Amino acid sequence: MMKSVFLILVHANTGQLKRLIERLSVDDTKIYLQVDLKTDISLFEEYRNYPQVIFIKHRIKVAWGGYSQVQGMVNSFKEIIPSFEEGQYISVISGQDYPIMRNEEMNSFLSLNQGKAFMEYLLIPEEWPVGFKRLERYDLSDYHFPGFATLEIKMNALLPKRKPPKELVYVGKSSWFTITIEHLKYIVAFLEKNHSIKKYFKLTWGSDELVFQTILYNSKFRGQMVNDNLRYIDWSAGEARPKVLVITDAEKLKQSGKFFARKFDEKVDSKILDWIDENLLTQKSI
């Protein structure tokens, strides 16, 4: 049976994170923790006692919407790749995600779909015009010097719109995905070789929702891409962040057939996590 590997991106140690880690800590599962450098790592010391948990050493300060999110993930991939087995999968999640399928069910599904890359992607601009607007604008999310916001506004008002490198077909949507070691290796190598494209994305807002899909879409792996990131996410509120899921969403989660759902907040509703544990993640006796 395929082993489970998870990369969790976190910036705070909460009871919810502990619950997530304990739920995923089954048998020989590997759980990598990428802790934002802005956060005191000592707050996470308790997880060093978990045999399944491995801390990413190369941490950076992550800014929401900035390329730093991509760089943090790439740093993690570089540390994870040497310990991966051929054909193995990794699921990238946040500390506010929660599984809605048992580990062994995920692994069985991936064994039957070996080699596929599960990522949500839409063609830009045809299917996702908002993504093209991001590519045209200058973004300084990672450059928090005095007056950076004012400078960003002036740059977008006075300078010509940015033109994405023509050699790529751009796709994107969600920054959460489940892909293989082979896909990870290709992504890391591509960014190391193509400095001009990396430089372009460094000034693109929300590049973590664009970079990884675009790289694979323009590669020999395009035919392996499945337009499904295996996450249940509710964007019905029409806001920049997804809806916080609550107990009234239980039936939708049950019917979704996804690996994970996001996002949850135990301070808003912990009953939904209790329901998931009891109804979706507990092995039922026959």
ChimeraX commands (.cxc) that place a marker at each C-alpha (Angstrom):
marker #1 position 0.00,0.00,0.00 radius 0.5
marker #1 position 1.23,3.47,-0.88 radius 0.5
marker #1 position 2.45,5.57,2.07 radius 0.5
marker #1 position 0.78,8.88,2.87 radius 0.5
marker #1 position 2.88,12.07,2.76 radius 0.5
marker #1 position 1.53,15.47,3.76 radius 0.5
marker #1 position 3.02,18.95,3.77 radius 0.5
marker #1 position 1.20,21.26,6.18 radius 0.5
marker #1 position 1.73,25.02,5.84 radius 0.5
marker #1 position 1.19,26.64,9.23 radius 0.5
marker #1 position 1.66,29.96,11.02 radius 0.5
marker #1 position 0.08,29.16,14.40 radius 0.5
marker #1 position -0.05,26.21,16.77 radius 0.5
marker #1 position -3.67,25.60,17.71 radius 0.5
marker #1 position -5.73,22.79,19.10 radius 0.5
marker #1 position -7.07,22.39,15.59 radius 0.5
marker #1 position -3.57,21.82,14.18 radius 0.5
marker #1 position -2.85,19.23,16.86 radius 0.5
marker #1 position -6.10,17.50,15.99 radius 0.5
marker #1 position -5.18,17.51,12.29 radius 0.5
marker #1 position -1.73,16.05,12.93 radius 0.5
marker #1 position -3.05,13.34,15.22 radius 0.5
marker #1 position -5.73,12.41,12.70 radius 0.5
marker #1 position -3.16,12.06,9.90 radius 0.5
marker #1 position -0.57,10.25,12.07 radius 0.5
marker #1 position -1.38,6.71,11.02 radius 0.5
marker #1 position 1.26,3.96,10.79 radius 0.5
marker #1 position 4.18,5.08,8.57 radius 0.5
marker #1 position 2.64,8.34,7.38 radius 0.5
marker #1 position 5.05,11.26,6.99 radius 0.5
marker #1 position 3.89,14.74,7.94 radius 0.5
marker #1 position 6.12,17.68,7.05 radius 0.5
marker #1 position 5.53,20.96,8.88 radius 0.5
marker #1 position 6.47,24.22,7.20 radius 0.5
marker #1 position 6.21,26.87,9.92 radius 0.5
marker #1 position 6.19,30.52,8.86 radius 0.5
marker #1 position 9.43,32.21,9.99 radius 0.5
marker #1 position 7.36,34.99,11.58 radius 0.5
marker #1 position 6.15,32.40,14.09 radius 0.5
marker #1 position 8.15,31.25,17.14 radius 0.5
marker #1 position 9.14,27.66,16.32 radius 0.5
marker #1 position 9.31,26.78,20.02 radius 0.5
marker #1 position 5.50,26.88,20.08 radius 0.5
marker #1 position 5.54,23.68,18.04 radius 0.5
marker #1 position 7.99,21.69,20.18 radius 0.5
marker #1 position 5.34,19.17,21.22 radius 0.5
marker #1 position 5.26,17.77,17.68 radius 0.5
marker #1 position 8.90,16.71,17.81 radius 0.5
marker #1 position 7.67,13.78,19.89 radius 0.5
marker #1 position 5.52,12.54,17.01 radius 0.5
marker #1 position 7.50,9.96,14.96 radius 0.5
marker #1 position 5.54,10.88,11.82 radius 0.5
marker #1 position 6.31,14.63,12.01 radius 0.5
marker #1 position 9.33,16.20,10.28 radius 0.5
marker #1 position 10.06,19.95,10.46 radius 0.5
marker #1 position 11.11,21.82,7.33 radius 0.5
marker #1 position 14.43,23.47,8.19 radius 0.5
marker #1 position 14.57,26.23,5.54 radius 0.5
marker #1 position 11.84,28.57,6.77 radius 0.5
marker #1 position 10.99,32.00,5.37 radius 0.5
marker #1 position 8.62,34.83,6.22 radius 0.5
marker #1 position 5.44,34.33,4.24 radius 0.5
marker #1 position 3.24,37.20,3.07 radius 0.5
marker #1 position -0.33,36.44,2.02 radius 0.5
marker #1 position -0.52,36.68,-1.76 radius 0.5
marker #1 position 3.25,37.04,-2.13 radius 0.5
marker #1 position 5.72,34.84,-3.99 radius 0.5
marker #1 position 7.11,33.97,-0.56 radius 0.5
marker #1 position 4.29,31.43,-0.34 radius 0.5
marker #1 position 5.66,29.71,-3.45 radius 0.5
marker #1 position 9.25,29.93,-2.23 radius 0.5
marker #1 position 8.32,28.40,1.10 radius 0.5
marker #1 position 6.70,25.47,-0.67 radius 0.5
marker #1 position 9.65,25.02,-3.02 radius 0.5
marker #1 position 12.05,25.06,-0.05 radius 0.5
marker #1 position 9.93,22.32,1.47 radius 0.5
marker #1 position 9.90,20.27,-1.74 radius 0.5
marker #1 position 13.69,20.35,-1.89 radius 0.5
marker #1 position 13.94,18.89,1.61 radius 0.5
marker #1 position 11.21,16.33,1.01 radius 0.5
marker #1 position 12.32,14.96,-2.37 radius 0.5
marker #1 position 15.39,12.97,-1.17 radius 0.5
marker #1 position 13.26,10.82,1.15 radius 0.5
marker #1 position 10.51,10.17,-1.39 radius 0.5
marker #1 position 9.95,6.87,-3.13 radius 0.5
marker #1 position 9.27,6.65,-6.86 radius 0.5
marker #1 position 5.59,7.17,-7.65 radius 0.5
marker #1 position 4.79,8.41,-4.15 radius 0.5
marker #1 position 2.25,11.20,-3.67 radius 0.5
marker #1 position 2.25,14.29,-1.50 radius 0.5
marker #1 position -0.77,16.35,-0.47 radius 0.5
marker #1 position -0.18,20.02,0.32 radius 0.5
marker #1 position -2.59,21.37,2.92 radius 0.5
marker #1 position -2.91,24.19,5.44 radius 0.5
marker #1 position -3.39,24.09,9.19 radius 0.5
marker #1 position -7.06,24.93,8.64 radius 0.5
marker #1 position -7.72,21.91,6.42 radius 0.5
marker #1 position -9.09,18.62,7.69 radius 0.5
marker #1 position -9.34,15.18,6.07 radius 0.5
marker #1 position -12.78,13.94,5.10 radius 0.5
marker #1 position -11.45,10.60,3.88 radius 0.5
marker #1 position -9.35,8.07,5.78 radius 0.5
marker #1 position -5.66,7.73,4.89 radius 0.5
marker #1 position -6.07,4.21,3.55 radius 0.5
marker #1 position -8.92,5.33,1.30 radius 0.5
marker #1 position -6.78,8.14,-0.09 radius 0.5
marker #1 position -3.93,5.72,-0.73 radius 0.5
marker #1 position -6.20,3.21,-2.47 radius 0.5
marker #1 position -7.53,5.94,-4.75 radius 0.5
marker #1 position -4.02,7.14,-5.62 radius 0.5
marker #1 position -2.82,3.60,-6.30 radius 0.5
marker #1 position -5.63,3.22,-8.83 radius 0.5
marker #1 position -4.73,6.58,-10.39 radius 0.5
marker #1 position -0.97,6.26,-10.30 radius 0.5
marker #1 position 0.93,9.01,-12.11 radius 0.5
marker #1 position -1.90,11.55,-12.25 radius 0.5
marker #1 position -1.54,15.07,-10.86 radius 0.5
marker #1 position -4.60,16.33,-9.01 radius 0.5
marker #1 position -4.68,20.13,-9.34 radius 0.5
marker #1 position -7.43,22.64,-9.96 radius 0.5
marker #1 position -6.66,24.71,-13.06 radius 0.5
marker #1 position -8.46,27.00,-15.49 radius 0.5
marker #1 position -7.13,28.47,-18.71 radius 0.5
marker #1 position -6.14,32.14,-18.47 radius 0.5
marker #1 position -7.78,34.36,-19.61 radius 0.5
marker #1 position -10.50,32.25,-21.28 radius 0.5
marker #1 position -11.78,30.47,-18.18 radius 0.5
marker #1 position -10.29,32.63,-15.43 radius 0.5
marker #1 position -10.02,36.30,-16.44 radius 0.5
marker #1 position -9.20,37.31,-12.87 radius 0.5
marker #1 position -5.98,35.35,-13.22 radius 0.5
marker #1 position -4.97,37.42,-16.24 radius 0.5
marker #1 position -5.51,40.64,-14.30 radius 0.5
marker #1 position -3.05,39.33,-11.74 radius 0.5
marker #1 position -0.49,38.67,-14.46 radius 0.5
marker #1 position -0.83,42.23,-15.78 radius 0.5
marker #1 position -0.39,44.03,-12.46 radius 0.5
marker #1 position 2.68,44.72,-10.33 radius 0.5
marker #1 position 2.49,43.31,-6.81 radius 0.5
marker #1 position 4.80,44.17,-3.90 radius 0.5
marker #1 position 3.29,41.92,-1.23 radius 0.5
marker #1 position 6.72,40.57,-0.28 radius 0.5
marker #1 position 8.34,44.01,-0.07 radius 0.5
marker #1 position 7.11,45.58,3.16 radius 0.5
marker #1 position 9.20,48.73,3.23 radius 0.5
marker #1 position 7.68,52.10,4.23 radius 0.5
marker #1 position 5.41,53.30,1.44 radius 0.5
marker #1 position 5.39,50.03,-0.52 radius 0.5
marker #1 position 1.60,50.13,-0.94 radius 0.5
marker #1 position 1.70,53.66,-2.34 radius 0.5
marker #1 position 4.51,52.71,-4.71 radius 0.5
marker #1 position 2.55,49.70,-5.92 radius 0.5
marker #1 position -0.45,51.89,-6.73 radius 0.5
marker #1 position 1.73,54.34,-8.64 radius 0.5
marker #1 position 3.48,51.58,-10.56 radius 0.5
marker #1 position 0.18,50.14,-11.76 radius 0.5
marker #1 position -1.19,53.58,-12.60 radius 0.5
marker #1 position 1.84,54.91,-14.50 radius 0.5
marker #1 position 3.69,51.92,-15.96 radius 0.5
marker #1 position 2.50,49.84,-18.94 radius 0.5
marker #1 position 0.66,46.67,-18.03 radius 0.5
marker #1 position 2.95,43.73,-17.50 radius 0.5
marker #1 position 3.20,41.21,-20.33 radius 0.5
marker #1 position 3.49,37.56,-19.29 radius 0.5
marker #1 position 6.31,35.59,-20.95 radius 0.5
marker #1 position 4.85,34.28,-24.22 radius 0.5
marker #1 position 6.47,30.86,-24.03 radius 0.5
marker #1 position 3.91,29.65,-21.49 radius 0.5
marker #1 position 0.19,28.88,-21.55 radius 0.5
marker #1 position -1.08,30.13,-18.19 radius 0.5
marker #1 position -3.48,28.21,-15.97 radius 0.5
marker #1 position -4.35,28.33,-12.29 radius 0.5
marker #1 position -6.96,28.50,-9.54 radius 0.5
marker #1 position -6.15,26.70,-6.27 radius 0.5
marker #1 position -2.81,26.41,-4.46 radius 0.5
marker #1 position -3.70,23.08,-2.80 radius 0.5
marker #1 position -2.94,19.86,-4.66 radius 0.5
marker #1 position -1.92,16.20,-4.58 radius 0.5
marker #1 position 0.93,15.24,-6.94 radius 0.5
marker #1 position 3.81,12.78,-7.28 radius 0.5
marker #1 position 7.51,12.98,-6.57 radius 0.5
marker #1 position 8.15,13.17,-10.32 radius 0.5
marker #1 position 5.96,16.28,-10.56 radius 0.5
marker #1 position 7.73,17.87,-7.58 radius 0.5
marker #1 position 11.15,17.27,-9.11 radius 0.5
marker #1 position 10.11,18.84,-12.39 radius 0.5
marker #1 position 8.63,21.93,-10.72 radius 0.5
marker #1 position 11.74,22.55,-8.62 radius 0.5
marker #1 position 14.08,22.05,-11.60 radius 0.5
marker #1 position 11.98,24.32,-13.83 radius 0.5
marker #1 position 12.12,27.22,-11.39 radius 0.5
marker #1 position 15.85,26.79,-10.90 radius 0.5
marker #1 position 16.48,26.89,-14.65 radius 0.5
marker #1 position 14.02,29.60,-15.69 radius 0.5
marker #1 position 15.06,32.65,-13.71 radius 0.5
marker #1 position 13.15,35.13,-15.90 radius 0.5
marker #1 position 9.84,33.34,-15.31 radius 0.5
marker #1 position 10.57,33.07,-11.58 radius 0.5
marker #1 position 11.35,36.78,-11.52 radius 0.5
marker #1 position 8.05,37.53,-13.29 radius 0.5
marker #1 position 6.01,35.54,-10.78 radius 0.5
marker #1 position 7.77,37.28,-7.88 radius 0.5
marker #1 position 5.80,40.43,-8.78 radius 0.5
marker #1 position 2.50,38.62,-9.35 radius 0.5
marker #1 position -0.17,38.58,-6.64 radius 0.5
marker #1 position -1.40,35.11,-5.64 radius 0.5
marker #1 position 1.31,33.39,-7.66 radius 0.5
marker #1 position 0.92,30.27,-5.49 radius 0.5
marker #1 position -2.39,29.75,-7.34 radius 0.5
marker #1 position -0.67,30.00,-10.72 radius 0.5
marker #1 position 2.91,28.75,-10.69 radius 0.5
marker #1 position 2.65,25.03,-10.08 radius 0.5
marker #1 position -0.23,24.33,-12.46 radius 0.5
marker #1 position 1.30,26.48,-15.20 radius 0.5
marker #1 position 4.64,24.68,-14.97 radius 0.5
marker #1 position 3.09,21.22,-15.29 radius 0.5
marker #1 position 0.59,22.33,-17.96 radius 0.5
marker #1 position 3.49,23.40,-20.18 radius 0.5
marker #1 position 5.39,20.16,-19.70 radius 0.5
marker #1 position 5.27,16.52,-20.73 radius 0.5
marker #1 position 3.04,16.02,-17.68 radius 0.5
marker #1 position 0.04,17.92,-19.09 radius 0.5
marker #1 position -1.70,14.67,-20.03 radius 0.5
marker #1 position -1.43,13.47,-16.43 radius 0.5
marker #1 position -3.16,16.51,-14.97 radius 0.5
marker #1 position -6.67,15.98,-13.58 radius 0.5
marker #1 position -8.66,19.18,-13.06 radius 0.5
marker #1 position -9.63,18.25,-9.51 radius 0.5
marker #1 position -7.54,19.08,-6.47 radius 0.5
marker #1 position -9.51,16.64,-4.29 radius 0.5
marker #1 position -10.51,19.44,-1.88 radius 0.5
marker #1 position -13.97,20.60,-0.88 radius 0.5
marker #1 position -13.87,24.41,-0.70 radius 0.5
marker #1 position -16.93,26.65,-0.52 radius 0.5
marker #1 position -16.50,29.97,-2.35 radius 0.5
marker #1 position -20.22,30.79,-2.34 radius 0.5
marker #1 position -19.71,33.87,-0.15 radius 0.5
marker #1 position -17.90,35.55,-3.04 radius 0.5
marker #1 position -15.04,36.76,-0.84 radius 0.5
marker #1 position -11.25,36.59,-1.13 radius 0.5
marker #1 position -11.18,33.74,1.39 radius 0.5
marker #1 position -13.41,30.65,1.41 radius 0.5
marker #1 position -16.33,30.16,3.74 radius 0.5
marker #1 position -15.64,28.65,7.17 radius 0.5
marker #1 position -17.36,25.26,7.16 radius 0.5
marker #1 position -19.85,24.43,9.93 radius 0.5
marker #1 position -22.09,21.55,10.98 radius 0.5
marker #1 position -24.76,22.45,8.42 radius 0.5
marker #1 position -22.20,21.62,5.71 radius 0.5
marker #1 position -21.88,18.02,6.92 radius 0.5
marker #1 position -23.92,16.35,4.20 radius 0.5
marker #1 position -22.07,18.24,1.44 radius 0.5
marker #1 position -18.78,17.02,2.83 radius 0.5
marker #1 position -20.07,13.45,2.98 radius 0.5
marker #1 position -21.19,13.53,-0.65 radius 0.5
marker #1 position -18.11,15.32,-2.01 radius 0.5
marker #1 position -15.77,12.35,-2.43 radius 0.5
marker #1 position -12.80,14.63,-1.69 radius 0.5
marker #1 position -9.66,13.99,0.37 radius 0.5
marker #1 position -9.80,17.22,2.38 radius 0.5
marker #1 position -12.06,20.16,3.08 radius 0.5
marker #1 position -11.20,23.73,3.99 radius 0.5
marker #1 position -11.42,25.82,5.81 radius 0.5
marker #1 position -12.34,25.05,9.40 radius 0.5
marker #1 position -12.12,27.14,12.56 radius 0.5
marker #1 position -12.72,25.36,15.85 radius 0.5
marker #1 position -13.52,28.71,17.46 radius 0.5
marker #1 position -16.41,29.14,15.05 radius 0.5
marker #1 position -17.66,25.54,15.04 radius 0.5
marker #1 position -15.86,22.50,16.44 radius 0.5
marker #1 position -18.93,20.28,16.09 radius 0.5
marker #1 position -18.24,19.80,12.39 radius 0.5
marker #1 position -14.81,18.34,13.18 radius 0.5
marker #1 position -16.37,16.00,15.75 radius 0.5
marker #1 position -18.92,14.92,13.14 radius 0.5
marker #1 position -16.21,14.24,10.55 radius 0.5
marker #1 position -14.23,12.14,13.03 radius 0.5
marker #1 position -17.25,10.06,13.95 radius 0.5
marker #1 position -18.91,9.69,10.54 radius 0.5
marker #1 position -16.17,9.89,7.92 radius 0.5
marker #1 position -12.86,8.96,9.53 radius 0.5
marker #1 position -13.75,6.18,11.94 radius 0.5
marker #1 position -13.33,2.65,10.64 radius 0.5
marker #1 position -16.77,1.11,10.90 radius 0.5
marker #1 position -16.99,-2.51,11.98 radius 0.5
marker #1 position -18.83,-4.87,9.63 radius 0.5
marker link #1:1,2 radius 0.2
marker link #1:2,3 radius 0.2
marker link #1:3,4 radius 0.2
marker link #1:4,5 radius 0.2
marker link #1:5,6 radius 0.2
marker link #1:6,7 radius 0.2
marker link #1:7,8 radius 0.2
marker link #1:8,9 radius 0.2
marker link #1:9,10 radius 0.2
marker link #1:10,11 radius 0.2
marker link #1:11,12 radius 0.2
marker link #1:12,13 radius 0.2
marker link #1:13,14 radius 0.2
marker link #1:14,15 radius 0.2
marker link #1:15,16 radius 0.2
marker link #1:16,17 radius 0.2
marker link #1:17,18 radius 0.2
marker link #1:18,19 radius 0.2
marker link #1:19,20 radius 0.2
marker link #1:20,21 radius 0.2
marker link #1:21,22 radius 0.2
marker link #1:22,23 radius 0.2
marker link #1:23,24 radius 0.2
marker link #1:24,25 radius 0.2
marker link #1:25,26 radius 0.2
marker link #1:26,27 radius 0.2
marker link #1:27,28 radius 0.2
marker link #1:28,29 radius 0.2
marker link #1:29,30 radius 0.2
marker link #1:30,31 radius 0.2
marker link #1:31,32 radius 0.2
marker link #1:32,33 radius 0.2
marker link #1:33,34 radius 0.2
marker link #1:34,35 radius 0.2
marker link #1:35,36 radius 0.2
marker link #1:36,37 radius 0.2
marker link #1:37,38 radius 0.2
marker link #1:38,39 radius 0.2
marker link #1:39,40 radius 0.2
marker link #1:40,41 radius 0.2
marker link #1:41,42 radius 0.2
marker link #1:42,43 radius 0.2
marker link #1:43,44 radius 0.2
marker link #1:44,45 radius 0.2
marker link #1:45,46 radius 0.2
marker link #1:46,47 radius 0.2
marker link #1:47,48 radius 0.2
marker link #1:48,49 radius 0.2
marker link #1:49,50 radius 0.2
marker link #1:50,51 radius 0.2
marker link #1:51,52 radius 0.2
marker link #1:52,53 radius 0.2
marker link #1:53,54 radius 0.2
marker link #1:54,55 radius 0.2
marker link #1:55,56 radius 0.2
marker link #1:56,57 radius 0.2
marker link #1:57,58 radius 0.2
marker link #1:58,59 radius 0.2
marker link #1:59,60 radius 0.2
marker link #1:60,61 radius 0.2
marker link #1:61,62 radius 0.2
marker link #1:62,63 radius 0.2
marker link #1:63,64 radius 0.2
marker link #1:64,65 radius 0.2
marker link #1:65,66 radius 0.2
marker link #1:66,67 radius 0.2
marker link #1:67,68 radius 0.2
marker link #1:68,69 radius 0.2
marker link #1:69,70 radius 0.2
marker link #1:70,71 radius 0.2
marker link #1:71,72 radius 0.2
marker link #1:72,73 radius 0.2
marker link #1:73,74 radius 0.2
marker link #1:74,75 radius 0.2
marker link #1:75,76 radius 0.2
marker link #1:76,77 radius 0.2
marker link #1:77,78 radius 0.2
marker link #1:78,79 radius 0.2
marker link #1:79,80 radius 0.2
marker link #1:80,81 radius 0.2
marker link #1:81,82 radius 0.2
marker link #1:82,83 radius 0.2
marker link #1:83,84 radius 0.2
marker link #1:84,85 radius 0.2
marker link #1:85,86 radius 0.2
marker link #1:86,87 radius 0.2
marker link #1:87,88 radius 0.2
marker link #1:88,89 radius 0.2
marker link #1:89,90 radius 0.2
marker link #1:90,91 radius 0.2
marker link #1:91,92 radius 0.2
marker link #1:92,93 radius 0.2
marker link #1:93,94 radius 0.2
marker link #1:94,95 radius 0.2
marker link #1:95,96 radius 0.2
marker link #1:96,97 radius 0.2
marker link #1:97,98 radius 0.2
marker link #1:98,99 radius 0.2
marker link #1:99,100 radius 0.2
marker link #1:100,101 radius 0.2
marker link #1:101,102 radius 0.2
marker link #1:102,103 radius 0.2
marker link #1:103,104 radius 0.2
marker link #1:104,105 radius 0.2
marker link #1:105,106 radius 0.2
marker link #1:106,107 radius 0.2
marker link #1:107,108 radius 0.2
marker link #1:108,109 radius 0.2
marker link #1:109,110 radius 0.2
marker link #1:110,111 radius 0.2
marker link #1:111,112 radius 0.2
marker link #1:112,113 radius 0.2
marker link #1:113,114 radius 0.2
marker link #1:114,115 radius 0.2
marker link #1:115,116 radius 0.2
marker link #1:116,117 radius 0.2
marker link #1:117,118 radius 0.2
marker link #1:118,119 radius 0.2
marker link #1:119,120 radius 0.2
marker link #1:120,121 radius 0.2
marker link #1:121,122 radius 0.2
marker link #1:122,123 radius 0.2
marker link #1:123,124 radius 0.2
marker link #1:124,125 radius 0.2
marker link #1:125,126 radius 0.2
marker link #1:126,127 radius 0.2
marker link #1:127,128 radius 0.2
marker link #1:128,129 radius 0.2
marker link #1:129,130 radius 0.2
marker link #1:130,131 radius 0.2
marker link #1:131,132 radius 0.2
marker link #1:132,133 radius 0.2
marker link #1:133,134 radius 0.2
marker link #1:134,135 radius 0.2
marker link #1:135,136 radius 0.2
marker link #1:136,137 radius 0.2
marker link #1:137,138 radius 0.2
marker link #1:138,139 radius 0.2
marker link #1:139,140 radius 0.2
marker link #1:140,141 radius 0.2
marker link #1:141,142 radius 0.2
marker link #1:142,143 radius 0.2
marker link #1:143,144 radius 0.2
marker link #1:144,145 radius 0.2
marker link #1:145,146 radius 0.2
marker link #1:146,147 radius 0.2
marker link #1:147,148 radius 0.2
marker link #1:148,149 radius 0.2
marker link #1:149,150 radius 0.2
marker link #1:150,151 radius 0.2
marker link #1:151,152 radius 0.2
marker link #1:152,153 radius 0.2
marker link #1:153,154 radius 0.2
marker link #1:154,155 radius 0.2
marker link #1:155,156 radius 0.2
marker link #1:156,157 radius 0.2
marker link #1:157,158 radius 0.2
marker link #1:158,159 radius 0.2
marker link #1:159,160 radius 0.2
marker link #1:160,161 radius 0.2
marker link #1:161,162 radius 0.2
marker link #1:162,163 radius 0.2
marker link #1:163,164 radius 0.2
marker link #1:164,165 radius 0.2
marker link #1:165,166 radius 0.2
marker link #1:166,167 radius 0.2
marker link #1:167,168 radius 0.2
marker link #1:168,169 radius 0.2
marker link #1:169,170 radius 0.2
marker link #1:170,171 radius 0.2
marker link #1:171,172 radius 0.2
marker link #1:172,173 radius 0.2
marker link #1:173,174 radius 0.2
marker link #1:174,175 radius 0.2
marker link #1:175,176 radius 0.2
marker link #1:176,177 radius 0.2
marker link #1:177,178 radius 0.2
marker link #1:178,179 radius 0.2
marker link #1:179,180 radius 0.2
marker link #1:180,181 radius 0.2
marker link #1:181,182 radius 0.2
marker link #1:182,183 radius 0.2
marker link #1:183,184 radius 0.2
marker link #1:184,185 radius 0.2
marker link #1:185,186 radius 0.2
marker link #1:186,187 radius 0.2
marker link #1:187,188 radius 0.2
marker link #1:188,189 radius 0.2
marker link #1:189,190 radius 0.2
marker link #1:190,191 radius 0.2
marker link #1:191,192 radius 0.2
marker link #1:192,193 radius 0.2
marker link #1:193,194 radius 0.2
marker link #1:194,195 radius 0.2
marker link #1:195,196 radius 0.2
marker link #1:196,197 radius 0.2
marker link #1:197,198 radius 0.2
marker link #1:198,199 radius 0.2
marker link #1:199,200 radius 0.2
marker link #1:200,201 radius 0.2
marker link #1:201,202 radius 0.2
marker link #1:202,203 radius 0.2
marker link #1:203,204 radius 0.2
marker link #1:204,205 radius 0.2
marker link #1:205,206 radius 0.2
marker link #1:206,207 radius 0.2
marker link #1:207,208 radius 0.2
marker link #1:208,209 radius 0.2
marker link #1:209,210 radius 0.2
marker link #1:210,211 radius 0.2
marker link #1:211,212 radius 0.2
marker link #1:212,213 radius 0.2
marker link #1:213,214 radius 0.2
marker link #1:214,215 radius 0.2
marker link #1:215,216 radius 0.2
marker link #1:216,217 radius 0.2
marker link #1:217,218 radius 0.2
marker link #1:218,219 radius 0.2
marker link #1:219,220 radius 0.2
marker link #1:220,221 radius 0.2
marker link #1:221,222 radius 0.2
marker link #1:222,223 radius 0.2
marker link #1:223,224 radius 0.2
marker link #1:224,225 radius 0.2
marker link #1:225,226 radius 0.2
marker link #1:226,227 radius 0.2
marker link #1:227,228 radius 0.2
marker link #1:228,229 radius 0.2
marker link #1:229,230 radius 0.2
marker link #1:230,231 radius 0.2
marker link #1:231,232 radius 0.2
marker link #1:232,233 radius 0.2
marker link #1:233,234 radius 0.2
marker link #1:234,235 radius 0.2
marker link #1:235,236 radius 0.2
marker link #1:236,237 radius 0.2
marker link #1:237,238 radius 0.2
marker link #1:238,239 radius 0.2
marker link #1:239,240 radius 0.2
marker link #1:240,241 radius 0.2
marker link #1:241,242 radius 0.2
marker link #1:242,243 radius 0.2
marker link #1:243,244 radius 0.2
marker link #1:244,245 radius 0.2
marker link #1:245,246 radius 0.2
marker link #1:246,247 radius 0.2
marker link #1:247,248 radius 0.2
marker link #1:248,249 radius 0.2
marker link #1:249,250 radius 0.2
marker link #1:250,251 radius 0.2
marker link #1:251,252 radius 0.2
marker link #1:252,253 radius 0.2
marker link #1:253,254 radius 0.2
marker link #1:254,255 radius 0.2
marker link #1:255,256 radius 0.2
marker link #1:256,257 radius 0.2
marker link #1:257,258 radius 0.2
marker link #1:258,259 radius 0.2
marker link #1:259,260 radius 0.2
marker link #1:260,261 radius 0.2
marker link #1:261,262 radius 0.2
marker link #1:262,263 radius 0.2
marker link #1:263,264 radius 0.2
marker link #1:264,265 radius 0.2
marker link #1:265,266 radius 0.2
marker link #1:266,267 radius 0.2
marker link #1:267,268 radius 0.2
marker link #1:268,269 radius 0.2
marker link #1:269,270 radius 0.2
marker link #1:270,271 radius 0.2
marker link #1:271,272 radius 0.2
marker link #1:272,273 radius 0.2
marker link #1:273,274 radius 0.2
marker link #1:274,275 radius 0.2
marker link #1:275,276 radius 0.2
marker link #1:276,277 radius 0.2
marker link #1:277,278 radius 0.2
marker link #1:278,279 radius 0.2
marker link #1:279,280 radius 0.2
marker link #1:280,281 radius 0.2
marker link #1:281,282 radius 0.2
marker link #1:282,283 radius 0.2
marker link #1:283,284 radius 0.2
marker link #1:284,285 radius 0.2
marker link #1:285,286 radius 0.2
view
